[in-house]
Structures are given as structure tokens and as C-alpha cells.
Amino acid sequence: MSQETKYTEDNIRSLDWKEHIRMRPGMYIGKLGDGSSADDGIYILIKEVLDNSIDEYVMGAGKTIEISIQGNKVTVRDYGRGIPLGKVVDVVSKMNTGGKYDSKAFKKSVGLNGVGTKAVNALSSFFRVESTRDNKSASAEFSQGNLTDQDLLDDTSRRKGTKVSFVPDEAIFKKYKYRNEYIIKMLKNYVYLNTGLTIVFNGEKYFSENGLKDLLADNSNANDILYPIIHLKGEDIEVALTHSKTQYSEEYHSFVNGQNTTQGGTHLLAFREALVKTIREFYNKNFDASDIRKSVVSAVSIKVMEPIFESQTKTKLGSTDMGGELPTVRTYINDFLKNNLDNFLHKNPETADKIQRKILQAERERKELSGIRKLAKDRAKKASLHNKKLRDCRVHFGDIKHARNLESTLFITEGDSASGSITKSRDVNTQAVFSLKGKPLNSYGLSKKIVYENEEFNLLQAALNIEESIEDLRYNNVVIATDADVDGMHIRLLLITFFLQFFPELIKEGHLYILQTPLFRVRNKKKTIYCYSEEERRNALEELKPKPEITRFKGLGEISPDEFQHFIGDNIRLDPVMLDDNMSIEDLLSFYMGKNTPDRQEFIINNLKVELDIVEEVK
């Protein structure tokens, strides 16, 4: 008989606020990450501090916010009213303390739970807050949430406002680095949603005059927009809308109270539904919903009183009501579009005509594809029962009940040996593997028909669950894991071409990555170092001298499962695939996958040279 474990008062432990945040950071900031993904914790920390400065601007206090990042130190300075001086310590270190519980002052604020800056404080090795108002200034410094210093200046000429500086704690965020691209995208969203606000980041100014209209204009190539962007504004709602000439899929940017709801929610569902309803009523035709929404590019922002989000990181709205005397979110958005979009189309017959022709074109294409789509779906259904290509994981991106769903990852590998190594060493809860057989087809210039005719593409589309829209994506991270040689590079390019051609929003929304794998293993009897670059190899040789053993990995298949777990676990290194703002998708595809122009040849030669130099040096 097993011995019964004692359960007494000694087993009951109450964590203080700092310990709880540090022990369960995922509950407060989502996943930790290393900065390679836009939803990594280090960016959520910036957002939590920024949200307070944005709320000051919304209240009419301070038109400029300054942000600087020097190394790993982040500083955010606003010119708002400043935290009341006697409460500077409490506001950043006492749970359920803040100015937003008075809903008159912050009726449609983002950070209503009073956790934001406390989480940043607890998760930072250095945290400093300074508030200036009425020619006085108070400051406090912390380390891991513990107060280390505080000061009060009775007389100062500093401008009023709040300044927060912090360094994320390396004990929690391992080997992280900030990527400016993600920060700039976040800041641009803030200025689109707050016209008149200027944000200065490391000396660069960001400002928007036309709100969501600017968002669509900046995110689309001018030549790819079918008609001028429709821009509609109400008291608690703003909508921007157009159709793409070339993009197959729907693209939405959605916001609630200034928060980018990357996973949508009740407001986005209502918007998509209202768009279909309004279009059908305007043309008096029962168009198929998918034909109306095909190639649509739009942004919607609403303001809700005391919104309910489905996670602490506020990426999906759960509220069904607008709050106060207002109707439901669904009714509110539907009434707004019914009146405003209908009016716009009546006043702009040229745009109305282009939309109708686009819908009819989508209908023709859908009917042409319907036969082959049915066959492909049946094939995919049969294959999914015994899909040799996909070794699935247990937790997926859409599983709200799992806090770890942000870590759900699909590795796309090539060849049996590589996929075998990853499969044996992966985390079966969150990591899935899709195995390619050789090089995928070059889909450049081909129609969507090929996605259904090509078994590999059809199964990949089914595995990701993105045929209808990216909203049902099953994996937050889609990772291309190929050898770092010429063949591996070519496979990467072919896969990126496939996604750019048919599912560009997967890249635009920051879901596609390249897995970095080590080029060398340098070891002696005491220590092994995996090196991802020539510089790392030199440093390892220096550290492990006199005569360490050097192995050059020629392909992923050579790396044993035991070793592979080092590269896809906590220390995984991912390179995000990002779009160049200055180049349209069409230009990008024709440059990389079009005919061999002199420019392209020169680019390939210059970019292969580095890899070949490393190989030569090793020899």
C-alpha cells in the first residue's frame, strides 16, 4: 500500500504579486520567445508601458510619445499628466492599483486590469519610473519588482509627464534581441488609431493624418488596389476597405480600443457578416459570401466600454456588447455599414461597378474550381486519416483553453532523415512536422487551381487549415526547416513563393519563419558548442583550444535526434520571413522567381558567396 502524502497548512503557499508573475509569466504576457516573433513577451512589455501613454493622449494630455531602445534598455517618455507623485511606487508595484478603475476617466481604455506595468516591473532586471507634475518630480527604481531606490524633487523645470525605463530580465527572457521591424509596425498601428499623435522612435517620427486609410495605403502596393480606399468613420467605429487585384485571400486588420486584435473576435465576425449583408442588399443579389469577401483588404476599429478579451495579451475580443446604452457589437457594426457603406456606393457608382465586377469574377473562378476543389478535399480527407506527411501535435493555435497555443509550430522539412530527426526530438504537445518529398513545384505565375491539383500543396493547405481564411490557422509558427545548402535554399524559395502567391497574409501577419540550424559543432572532452556562423565558430575555437574537434553539418539528416532537441527547444533560433515595404508581392516574386535578369544573377552570386567562403575556410 502506497504511503499517503501529508497535506497540511504547510502545503498551502501564498505567492506575492512579484513571485506569481515571475513564476507564471505566460499568464500575463503570453509566450516568452527571443524577439523573433511579433507576439514575443519583450514586445508585450513595451506595449504594456505604451498603452498607459496612449491612454493619456486619448484623455487629451500630451501629443508626443518618445521611445528609445539602446541595447536591451527600453525608455518610454510621455508628456501626459504624470502619475500622482505620492502613488508612483504603488502604481507600478501594487496589484489592483491604478487610475483606470474610475471608468469615467478611462471609459474606453485598453489596460483595464491594472496588471500591465506591474508585470513589466516584475519581469525586468532594472525598472525605473519617473513622474513630473506641478514642477515636482518623483522617481522609483526596482529590480525584479523589488524597490531599490526612490527620490522626490521638490523643484524641477522638467516638462510634466511620465518616463519609464526597463531592461527585460535575462533570467526569464533568454538570449533575446529586439527587432525594429516589429516595433515600428506596433507604433504605426498606434498612430493610425490616434490621428494627431506623434511617436518618435530612436529619432524617427511616426504620424498619421488619415487613420486606417493610411494603414491600408501603407500596407498595400498602390498598383494592386482595385479602387480608391473607402474610408468610413463614426463615433465609436472606423472602417477602411478596398479589394486587391492579385491577392486571393481576405485580409483584415482589426482593433478594439487601440489594441490590435490579431486573432479577431466578435467585432471582426460582425464586420465580415455586415459587409456581406450590405453588399447583397445594395446590388439586390444573393451573392455567395466567399465571392464578396474574396481579395478584400480592410481594417476595422471599434471602441467598447470595459471590453472582455479572451486572454491577458488582448488579441481576441470576447465582448458581445458595446457597453452603456449602446446595442450589441453585431447590431452596432451592421447598422453602421448598412447606412455608411450603402451611402458611399450610391454616391460612387464607379467604385460600386468595380466591386460588382470583382465579385462576378470571383464567382466564375469559384465555379471553375468547384469540381477540382471537391476532389481535392476528398483526397485531403482520406489522406488526413493516414497522412504520412503530417505528424501532428496535440495543441493548436486556435485552442483558446491552452495558454501555450502561441507556441504551436509546424516544421516543414524535406527528406525522411531530416523529418525523422525532428519528429523524434520535437515536443509532441506543440510541435508538428510536415514532410516534403523532394522539391515542391514552382507555383510562380500559376493560378489557385494548382493548389488543389498538386497533392503536396493541397495537403499542406489542409494541414494549416487556411483554405478559406487565415483565421482558422492551426499553427502560430510555420517554420521552413531545410538544409543550409543550395538545394535547401531553393526549397525555401519555392515554399515562400507558394505562400506569397496564394496566402500572403501568413507572411504579413508574421507566421512564417526559417529555422536556423548550426553549421558547425566544436567540442572538446568537457564542452560542446554549436555554431551558427563563422564568427561563432572562431569564438568557439578560441574558447576550447588547443585542439578541439570540428564537425561541419552538411544537412539536417546528419544531426541526431538527441542533438536536434537543442535546436528546436528553448534555444530555437528562427528568422522571420518579412515583406519589404518598398516592394509589392508581384515585384518580389518576379525578381526571385522570374527570368534570370542580370540583377537577379548578381544578387544570387553575392548571397551565395558568404556560404561558399565558410566552406572553403573549413576545408
C-alpha positions as CSV (number, residue, x, y, z in Angstrom):
1,M,0.0,0.0,0.0
2,S,1.4,3.4,-1.0
3,Q,2.2,5.9,1.7
4,E,-0.3,8.7,1.8
5,T,1.2,12.2,1.2
6,K,0.6,14.6,4.0
7,Y,-1.5,17.6,3.2
8,T,-1.3,20.2,6.0
9,E,-1.3,24.0,6.4
10,D,2.4,23.9,5.5
11,N,1.5,22.9,1.9
12,I,-0.6,26.0,1.4
13,R,1.6,28.7,0.0
14,S,0.6,32.3,-0.9
15,L,2.8,33.9,-3.6
16,D,3.2,37.6,-3.5
17,W,2.5,39.5,-6.8
18,K,6.1,39.5,-8.0
19,E,6.6,35.8,-7.4
20,H,3.4,34.9,-9.2
21,I,4.2,37.0,-12.3
22,R,7.8,35.6,-12.4
23,M,6.7,32.0,-11.9
24,R,3.8,32.2,-14.4
25,P,4.9,34.9,-16.9
26,G,2.8,33.3,-19.7
27,M,-0.4,34.2,-17.9
28,Y,0.5,37.9,-18.1
29,I,2.4,38.4,-21.4
30,G,1.7,35.3,-23.5
31,K,4.8,33.4,-24.7
32,L,8.4,34.4,-23.7
33,G,10.3,34.0,-27.0
34,D,13.6,35.6,-28.1
35,G,12.3,38.5,-30.1
36,S,12.0,36.7,-33.5
37,S,8.2,36.8,-33.3
38,A,5.9,39.8,-33.0
39,D,4.0,38.3,-30.1
40,D,7.1,37.5,-28.0
41,G,7.0,38.8,-24.5
42,I,9.6,41.5,-24.9
43,Y,7.3,43.4,-27.3
44,I,4.3,42.9,-25.0
45,L,6.4,44.6,-22.2
46,I,6.8,47.7,-24.5
47,K,3.1,47.6,-25.4
48,E,2.0,47.5,-21.7
49,V,4.0,50.6,-20.9
50,L,3.0,52.4,-24.1
51,D,-0.7,51.7,-23.5
52,N,-0.6,53.9,-20.5
53,S,0.9,56.8,-22.5
54,I,-1.6,56.3,-25.3
55,D,-4.4,56.5,-22.7
56,E,-3.0,59.8,-21.6
57,Y,-3.2,61.1,-25.2
58,V,-6.8,59.8,-25.5
59,M,-7.6,61.9,-22.4
60,G,-6.2,65.0,-24.2
61,A,-2.9,65.1,-22.4
62,G,0.4,65.0,-24.4
63,K,0.6,64.9,-28.2
64,T,4.1,63.3,-28.4
65,I,5.5,60.0,-27.0
66,E,9.2,59.3,-27.3
67,I,10.7,55.8,-27.3
68,S,14.3,54.7,-27.4
69,I,15.9,51.3,-27.3
70,Q,19.6,51.3,-26.6
71,G,20.9,47.7,-26.4
72,N,18.3,46.0,-24.3
73,K,17.2,49.1,-22.4
74,V,13.8,50.5,-23.4
75,T,12.7,54.0,-22.4
76,V,9.2,55.4,-23.0
77,R,8.5,59.1,-22.2
78,D,5.1,60.8,-22.5
79,Y,4.0,64.4,-21.8
80,G,0.7,63.5,-20.2
81,R,-0.4,64.5,-16.7
82,G,2.1,62.4,-14.8
83,I,1.3,59.8,-12.2
84,P,0.2,61.4,-8.9
85,L,3.6,61.8,-7.1
86,G,2.5,60.0,-3.9
87,K,1.4,56.9,-5.9
88,V,4.4,56.4,-8.2
89,V,5.6,53.3,-6.3
90,D,2.1,51.8,-5.8
91,V,1.0,52.2,-9.4
92,V,3.9,50.0,-10.7
93,S,4.1,47.6,-7.8
94,K,0.7,47.0,-6.1
95,M,-1.9,44.8,-7.8
96,N,-5.3,46.3,-8.4
97,T,-3.9,49.8,-8.1
98,G,-4.4,52.3,-11.0
99,G,-6.3,55.2,-12.3
100,K,-8.5,53.1,-14.7
101,Y,-10.9,51.7,-12.2
102,D,-12.7,55.1,-12.4
103,S,-14.5,54.3,-15.6
104,K,-15.5,57.9,-16.2
105,A,-11.8,58.8,-16.7
106,F,-10.9,55.8,-18.8
107,K,-14.2,54.8,-20.4
108,K,-12.7,53.1,-23.4
109,S,-9.2,52.4,-22.2
110,V,-7.1,49.4,-23.2
111,G,-5.4,48.4,-19.9
112,L,-8.3,48.0,-17.6
113,N,-7.0,45.3,-15.3
114,G,-4.2,47.3,-13.6
115,V,-1.6,44.5,-14.3
116,G,0.4,45.9,-17.2
117,T,3.2,47.9,-15.7
118,K,3.4,45.6,-12.6
119,A,4.1,42.7,-15.0
120,V,6.8,44.8,-16.7
121,N,8.3,45.7,-13.4
122,A,8.4,42.1,-12.1
123,L,9.9,40.8,-15.3
124,S,12.7,43.4,-15.6
125,S,16.2,43.2,-14.0
126,F,16.0,47.1,-14.0
127,F,12.9,49.2,-13.9
128,R,12.7,52.9,-13.3
129,V,9.6,55.2,-13.3
130,E,9.7,58.9,-13.0
131,S,6.7,61.2,-12.9
132,T,6.7,65.0,-13.1
133,R,3.8,67.3,-12.4
134,D,3.3,70.7,-10.7
135,N,7.1,71.4,-11.0
136,K,7.8,68.4,-8.8
137,S,9.2,65.1,-9.7
138,A,9.2,61.6,-8.0
139,S,11.1,58.5,-9.1
140,A,11.4,54.9,-8.1
141,E,13.8,52.1,-9.2
142,F,13.2,48.4,-8.9
143,S,14.9,45.1,-9.7
144,Q,12.7,42.1,-10.4
145,G,9.8,44.0,-8.8
146,N,11.8,44.9,-5.6
147,L,12.1,48.6,-4.7
148,T,15.8,49.5,-4.7
149,D,15.7,53.4,-4.7
150,Q,13.3,56.3,-4.6
151,D,13.6,60.0,-4.8
152,L,11.5,63.2,-4.6
153,L,12.5,66.5,-6.2
154,D,10.6,69.5,-4.8
155,D,11.6,71.8,-7.6
156,T,12.2,70.9,-11.2
157,S,12.0,72.5,-14.6
158,R,11.3,69.2,-16.4
159,R,8.2,69.0,-18.5
160,K,5.2,67.2,-16.9
161,G,4.6,63.6,-17.9
162,T,5.9,60.1,-17.1
163,K,9.1,58.3,-18.1
164,V,9.6,54.6,-17.7
165,S,12.8,52.7,-18.4
166,F,13.3,48.9,-18.2
167,V,15.6,46.1,-19.1
168,P,13.8,42.7,-19.6
169,D,15.3,40.1,-17.2
170,E,17.7,37.7,-18.9
171,A,16.8,35.1,-16.3
172,I,13.4,34.9,-17.9
173,F,13.9,36.1,-21.5
174,K,16.9,34.1,-22.7
175,K,19.2,35.4,-25.4
176,Y,16.6,37.9,-26.7
177,K,17.0,40.8,-29.1
178,Y,14.6,43.5,-30.2
179,R,13.8,43.6,-33.9
180,N,12.9,47.2,-35.1
181,E,10.5,45.9,-37.8
182,Y,8.1,44.6,-35.2
183,I,8.3,47.7,-33.0
184,I,7.8,50.0,-36.0
185,K,4.7,48.0,-37.0
186,M,3.3,48.3,-33.5
187,L,4.0,52.1,-33.4
188,K,2.4,52.7,-36.8
189,N,-0.7,50.9,-35.6
190,Y,-0.8,53.3,-32.6
191,V,-0.6,56.4,-34.8
192,Y,-3.2,55.1,-37.3
193,L,-5.6,54.7,-34.4
194,N,-4.8,58.0,-32.8
195,T,-4.6,60.7,-35.6
196,G,-2.7,63.7,-34.3
197,L,-0.4,61.7,-32.1
198,T,3.3,61.7,-32.9
199,I,5.5,58.8,-31.8
200,V,9.3,59.3,-32.0
201,F,11.3,56.0,-32.0
202,N,15.1,56.3,-31.9
203,G,14.8,59.8,-33.6
204,E,12.4,58.6,-36.3
205,K,8.9,60.3,-36.3
206,Y,5.6,58.4,-36.9
207,F,2.4,60.3,-37.5
208,S,-0.9,59.6,-39.3
209,E,-3.4,62.1,-40.8
210,N,-6.0,59.7,-42.2
211,G,-6.1,56.9,-39.7
212,L,-7.0,53.4,-41.1
213,K,-6.9,54.7,-44.6
214,D,-3.2,55.3,-44.1
215,L,-2.8,51.8,-42.7
216,L,-4.2,50.2,-45.9
217,A,-2.3,52.5,-48.1
218,D,1.0,51.8,-46.3
219,N,0.3,48.0,-46.3
220,S,-0.7,47.7,-50.0
221,N,1.1,48.5,-53.2
222,A,-0.7,51.4,-55.0
223,N,-0.8,49.4,-58.3
224,D,-2.5,46.4,-56.5
225,I,-5.6,48.4,-55.2
226,L,-8.7,47.8,-57.3
227,Y,-10.4,51.1,-56.4
228,P,-9.6,54.1,-54.0
229,I,-9.8,53.1,-50.4
230,I,-13.2,53.6,-48.9
231,H,-12.9,55.3,-45.5
232,L,-15.8,55.5,-43.1
233,K,-15.9,57.0,-39.6
234,G,-18.4,57.0,-36.8
235,E,-18.2,58.0,-33.1
236,D,-17.0,54.6,-31.9
237,I,-16.1,52.9,-35.2
238,E,-13.7,53.4,-38.1
239,V,-13.5,51.3,-41.3
240,A,-11.2,51.3,-44.3
241,L,-11.9,49.0,-47.2
242,T,-10.7,48.0,-50.7
243,H,-10.1,44.9,-52.9
244,S,-6.7,43.7,-54.1
245,K,-6.3,43.0,-57.9
246,T,-4.0,40.0,-57.3
247,Q,-4.4,38.6,-53.8
248,Y,-6.7,35.5,-53.5
249,S,-7.3,35.7,-49.7
250,E,-9.2,38.0,-47.4
251,E,-7.0,40.4,-45.3
252,Y,-8.2,42.1,-42.1
253,H,-6.6,44.4,-39.6
254,S,-8.9,44.6,-36.5
255,F,-8.6,46.8,-33.4
256,V,-10.5,47.3,-30.1
257,N,-9.8,50.4,-28.0
258,G,-6.5,50.8,-29.8
259,Q,-5.5,47.2,-29.3
260,N,-4.5,45.2,-32.4
261,T,-6.7,42.1,-32.0
262,T,-4.6,39.8,-34.2
263,Q,-7.0,36.9,-33.5
264,G,-10.1,38.9,-34.3
265,G,-13.1,38.2,-32.2
266,T,-16.8,39.2,-32.1
267,H,-16.2,42.6,-33.8
268,L,-14.4,41.0,-36.8
269,L,-17.0,38.3,-37.2
270,A,-19.7,41.0,-37.1
271,F,-17.8,43.1,-39.7
272,R,-17.4,40.3,-42.2
273,E,-21.1,39.4,-41.8
274,A,-22.2,43.0,-42.1
275,L,-20.1,43.5,-45.3
276,V,-21.8,40.6,-47.0
277,K,-25.3,41.7,-45.9
278,T,-24.7,45.3,-47.1
279,I,-23.3,44.3,-50.4
280,R,-26.1,41.8,-51.1
281,E,-28.8,44.5,-50.3
282,F,-27.1,47.2,-52.3
283,Y,-26.9,45.1,-55.5
284,N,-30.1,43.2,-54.6
285,K,-28.4,39.9,-55.5
286,N,-27.8,36.9,-53.2
287,F,-24.0,36.7,-54.0
288,D,-22.1,33.9,-52.2
289,A,-20.3,35.3,-49.1
290,S,-16.9,34.0,-50.2
291,D,-17.2,35.8,-53.6
292,I,-18.0,39.1,-51.8
293,R,-15.1,38.8,-49.4
294,K,-12.5,37.3,-51.8
295,S,-9.4,39.6,-52.2
296,V,-10.9,42.1,-49.7
297,V,-8.3,44.2,-47.8
298,S,-9.8,46.0,-44.9
299,A,-9.3,47.5,-41.4
300,V,-11.9,47.9,-38.7
301,S,-11.5,49.7,-35.3
302,I,-14.2,49.9,-32.6
303,K,-14.3,51.4,-29.1
304,V,-16.1,49.4,-26.4
305,M,-16.8,50.2,-22.8
306,E,-14.9,47.8,-20.5
307,P,-14.1,45.2,-23.2
308,I,-13.7,41.5,-22.3
309,F,-10.7,39.9,-24.1
310,E,-10.1,36.1,-24.3
311,S,-6.5,36.4,-23.0
312,Q,-4.3,38.8,-20.9
313,T,-2.5,39.8,-24.1
314,K,-5.8,41.0,-25.5
315,T,-5.5,39.6,-29.0
316,K,-9.2,38.4,-29.3
317,L,-12.3,40.2,-28.3
318,G,-14.9,38.2,-26.4
319,S,-17.4,41.1,-25.6
320,T,-20.8,40.9,-27.3
321,D,-21.9,44.4,-26.1
322,M,-20.6,47.9,-26.8
323,G,-21.4,48.9,-23.2
324,G,-23.6,51.6,-21.7
325,E,-26.8,52.3,-23.6
326,L,-25.3,51.1,-26.9
327,P,-26.6,48.0,-28.7
328,T,-24.6,44.7,-29.3
329,V,-21.4,44.8,-31.2
330,R,-23.1,42.9,-34.0
331,T,-26.0,45.3,-34.3
332,Y,-23.8,48.4,-34.0
333,I,-21.4,47.3,-36.8
334,N,-24.2,46.1,-39.0
335,D,-26.2,49.4,-38.7
336,F,-23.1,51.5,-39.3
337,L,-22.1,49.6,-42.5
338,K,-25.7,49.4,-43.8
339,N,-26.0,53.2,-43.6
340,N,-22.5,54.4,-44.4
341,L,-21.2,51.8,-47.0
342,D,-24.6,51.8,-48.8
343,N,-24.5,55.7,-49.0
344,F,-20.9,55.6,-50.3
345,L,-21.7,53.1,-53.0
346,H,-24.7,55.1,-54.2
347,K,-22.5,58.3,-54.4
348,N,-19.6,56.5,-56.1
349,P,-21.0,54.4,-58.9
350,E,-17.6,53.8,-60.5
351,T,-16.3,52.0,-57.3
352,A,-19.6,50.1,-57.0
353,D,-19.2,48.9,-60.6
354,K,-15.6,47.7,-59.9
355,I,-16.8,45.8,-56.7
356,Q,-19.6,44.1,-58.7
357,R,-17.2,43.0,-61.5
358,K,-14.7,41.7,-58.9
359,I,-17.5,39.6,-57.2
360,L,-18.6,38.2,-60.5
361,Q,-15.0,37.3,-61.4
362,A,-14.6,35.6,-58.0
363,E,-17.9,33.7,-58.7
364,R,-16.6,32.5,-62.1
365,E,-13.3,31.3,-60.6
366,R,-15.1,29.5,-57.8
367,K,-17.3,27.6,-60.2
368,E,-14.4,26.7,-62.3
369,L,-12.6,25.4,-59.2
370,S,-15.6,23.7,-57.6
371,G,-15.2,20.3,-59.2
372,I,-11.5,20.0,-58.6
373,R,-11.8,21.5,-55.1
374,K,-14.3,18.8,-54.2
375,L,-11.9,16.1,-55.5
376,A,-9.0,17.7,-53.6
377,K,-11.0,17.9,-50.4
378,D,-12.0,14.3,-50.6
379,R,-8.3,13.4,-51.2
380,A,-7.2,15.5,-48.3
381,K,-9.8,14.0,-46.0
382,K,-8.7,10.5,-46.9
383,A,-5.0,11.5,-46.5
384,S,-5.6,13.1,-43.2
385,L,-6.7,9.8,-41.7
386,H,-3.4,8.3,-42.6
387,N,-1.4,11.3,-43.6
388,K,2.2,10.2,-43.9
389,K,3.3,13.8,-44.5
390,L,1.9,15.3,-41.3
391,R,2.9,14.2,-37.8
392,D,0.5,16.4,-35.8
393,C,0.8,17.9,-32.3
394,R,-1.8,18.0,-29.6
395,V,-2.3,21.7,-29.1
396,H,-3.2,24.1,-31.9
397,F,-3.2,27.9,-32.4
398,G,-7.0,28.3,-32.1
399,D,-7.2,26.3,-28.8
400,I,-8.1,29.2,-26.5
401,K,-8.2,26.9,-23.5
402,H,-4.5,26.3,-23.8
403,A,-2.2,29.1,-22.7
404,R,0.6,27.6,-24.8
405,N,-1.2,27.9,-28.1
406,L,1.1,30.7,-29.2
407,E,3.9,28.1,-29.3
408,S,2.1,25.8,-31.7
409,T,4.5,25.2,-34.5
410,L,4.6,23.3,-37.8
411,F,8.0,22.4,-39.2
412,I,8.1,21.9,-43.0
413,T,11.0,19.6,-43.7
414,E,12.5,17.8,-46.7
415,G,13.5,14.2,-46.9
416,D,12.9,11.3,-44.5
417,S,16.1,11.6,-42.4
418,A,15.6,15.3,-41.5
419,S,11.9,14.9,-40.7
420,G,12.7,11.7,-38.8
421,S,15.2,13.6,-36.6
422,I,12.8,16.5,-35.9
423,T,9.9,14.1,-35.2
424,K,11.9,12.1,-32.6
425,S,13.1,15.2,-30.8
426,R,10.1,17.6,-31.0
427,D,7.6,18.5,-28.2
428,V,4.6,16.4,-29.2
429,N,2.3,18.9,-27.4
430,T,3.1,21.9,-29.5
431,Q,5.3,20.9,-32.5
432,A,4.1,19.2,-35.6
433,V,6.1,18.1,-38.7
434,F,5.1,18.1,-42.4
435,S,7.4,16.2,-44.6
436,L,8.0,17.2,-48.2
437,K,9.1,14.7,-50.9
438,G,11.9,16.4,-52.7
439,K,11.5,19.9,-54.2
440,P,8.0,21.4,-54.3
441,L,6.6,22.7,-57.5
442,N,7.4,26.3,-58.6
443,S,4.0,27.9,-58.3
444,Y,5.1,31.3,-59.7
445,G,2.5,32.7,-62.1
446,L,0.2,29.7,-61.7
447,S,-3.5,30.0,-60.7
448,K,-5.1,28.8,-57.5
449,K,-6.1,25.6,-59.4
450,I,-2.6,24.3,-58.8
451,V,-3.1,24.3,-55.0
452,Y,-5.8,21.7,-55.5
453,E,-4.2,19.7,-58.3
454,N,-0.9,19.3,-56.6
455,E,-1.2,16.8,-53.8
456,E,1.6,18.2,-51.7
457,F,0.2,21.7,-51.8
458,N,-3.3,20.5,-51.1
459,L,-2.2,18.5,-48.1
460,L,-0.1,21.5,-46.8
461,Q,-3.1,23.8,-47.2
462,A,-5.3,21.2,-45.3
463,A,-2.7,20.8,-42.5
464,L,-2.6,24.6,-42.0
465,N,-6.4,24.9,-42.4
466,I,-6.1,28.2,-44.3
467,E,-8.1,27.4,-47.5
468,E,-11.0,29.8,-46.5
469,S,-9.1,32.3,-44.4
470,I,-6.1,32.6,-42.1
471,E,-8.5,33.0,-39.1
472,D,-8.6,29.2,-38.7
473,L,-4.8,28.7,-38.9
474,R,-3.8,25.7,-36.8
475,Y,-0.2,26.7,-36.0
476,N,1.1,30.1,-34.9
477,N,4.6,29.4,-36.2
478,V,5.1,27.9,-39.7
479,V,8.8,27.0,-39.9
480,I,10.7,26.0,-43.0
481,A,13.4,23.6,-41.9
482,T,15.7,22.8,-44.8
483,D,19.4,22.3,-45.3
484,A,21.6,25.4,-45.4
485,D,23.0,24.4,-48.9
486,V,22.0,25.4,-52.4
487,D,19.2,22.8,-52.7
488,G,17.8,23.7,-49.2
489,M,17.8,27.4,-50.2
490,H,15.9,26.6,-53.4
491,I,13.3,24.6,-51.4
492,R,12.9,27.6,-49.1
493,L,12.4,29.9,-52.1
494,L,9.8,27.6,-53.6
495,L,7.8,27.4,-50.4
496,I,8.0,31.2,-49.8
497,T,6.8,31.6,-53.4
498,F,3.8,29.3,-52.7
499,F,2.8,31.3,-49.6
500,L,3.4,34.7,-51.2
501,Q,1.3,33.7,-54.3
502,F,-1.7,32.2,-52.5
503,F,-1.5,33.0,-48.8
504,P,0.5,36.3,-48.4
505,E,-1.3,37.2,-45.1
506,L,0.5,34.2,-43.5
507,I,3.7,36.3,-44.1
508,K,2.1,39.7,-43.5
509,E,0.8,38.5,-40.1
510,G,4.3,37.2,-39.1
511,H,3.6,33.5,-39.0
512,L,6.4,32.3,-41.4
513,Y,9.9,31.6,-40.3
514,I,13.2,29.9,-41.4
515,L,14.7,27.5,-38.9
516,Q,18.4,28.3,-38.2
517,T,20.4,25.2,-37.7
518,P,24.1,25.1,-36.7
519,L,26.7,25.0,-39.4
520,F,29.4,23.6,-37.1
521,R,29.9,21.6,-33.9
522,V,33.0,22.5,-31.9
523,R,33.9,20.3,-28.9
524,N,36.5,19.0,-26.6
525,K,36.1,16.4,-23.8
526,K,34.5,18.9,-21.4
527,K,32.2,21.0,-23.6
528,T,30.3,21.1,-26.9
529,I,29.4,24.4,-28.7
530,Y,27.1,24.6,-31.7
531,C,28.0,27.4,-34.1
532,Y,25.5,29.2,-36.4
533,S,28.0,31.5,-38.1
534,E,31.7,31.8,-38.9
535,E,32.1,34.3,-36.1
536,E,30.6,31.9,-33.6
537,R,33.0,29.1,-34.9
538,R,36.0,31.4,-34.4
539,N,34.9,32.2,-30.8
540,A,34.3,28.5,-30.0
541,L,37.8,27.6,-31.3
542,E,39.3,30.3,-29.1
543,E,37.3,29.1,-26.1
544,L,38.0,25.4,-26.5
545,K,41.6,25.5,-27.6
546,P,44.2,24.0,-28.0
547,K,42.8,21.3,-30.4
548,P,39.0,20.9,-30.4
549,E,37.2,18.6,-32.8
550,I,35.3,20.5,-35.5
551,T,32.3,18.9,-37.4
552,R,30.7,20.7,-40.3
553,F,27.0,19.7,-40.7
554,K,26.2,19.3,-44.3
555,G,22.5,18.6,-43.8
556,L,19.8,18.3,-41.2
557,G,19.7,14.5,-41.7
558,E,23.2,14.3,-40.2
559,I,22.1,15.7,-36.9
560,S,21.0,13.0,-34.5
561,P,17.6,13.4,-32.7
562,D,19.4,13.8,-29.4
563,E,21.3,16.8,-30.8
564,F,18.3,18.2,-32.7
565,Q,16.3,18.8,-29.5
566,H,18.9,21.6,-28.6
567,F,17.9,23.5,-31.8
568,I,14.1,23.3,-31.6
569,G,13.6,23.6,-27.9
570,D,14.1,26.6,-25.6
571,N,17.1,27.8,-27.6
572,I,15.4,27.6,-31.0
573,R,16.6,30.3,-33.4
574,L,14.1,31.5,-36.0
575,D,14.5,34.1,-38.8
576,P,11.1,35.7,-39.6
577,V,10.2,36.0,-43.2
578,M,9.2,39.6,-43.7
579,L,7.9,41.6,-46.7
580,D,9.8,44.7,-47.9
581,D,7.5,47.7,-47.6
582,N,9.0,49.2,-50.7
583,M,8.3,46.2,-53.0
584,S,5.0,44.7,-54.0
585,I,4.4,40.9,-53.8
586,E,4.3,40.8,-57.6
587,D,7.7,42.6,-57.9
588,L,9.2,40.4,-55.2
589,L,8.0,37.2,-57.0
590,S,9.2,38.3,-60.4
591,F,12.6,39.3,-59.0
592,Y,13.2,35.9,-57.3
593,M,11.3,33.5,-59.4
594,G,11.1,35.3,-62.8
595,K,13.6,35.1,-65.7
596,N,17.3,35.3,-64.9
597,T,17.8,39.0,-65.2
598,P,21.4,40.4,-64.6
599,D,20.1,42.0,-61.3
600,R,18.9,38.6,-60.1
601,Q,22.1,36.8,-61.1
602,E,24.2,39.4,-59.3
603,F,22.1,39.1,-56.2
604,I,22.4,35.2,-56.2
605,I,26.2,35.3,-56.7
606,N,26.7,37.9,-53.9
607,N,24.5,36.0,-51.5
608,L,25.9,32.5,-52.1
609,K,29.5,33.8,-51.8
610,V,29.4,34.0,-48.0
611,E,28.3,30.4,-47.6
612,L,31.0,29.2,-50.0
613,D,33.7,31.2,-48.2
614,I,32.9,29.4,-45.0
615,V,33.0,26.0,-46.7
616,E,36.4,26.9,-48.2
617,E,37.8,28.0,-44.9
618,V,36.8,24.8,-43.2
619,K,38.5,22.7,-45.8
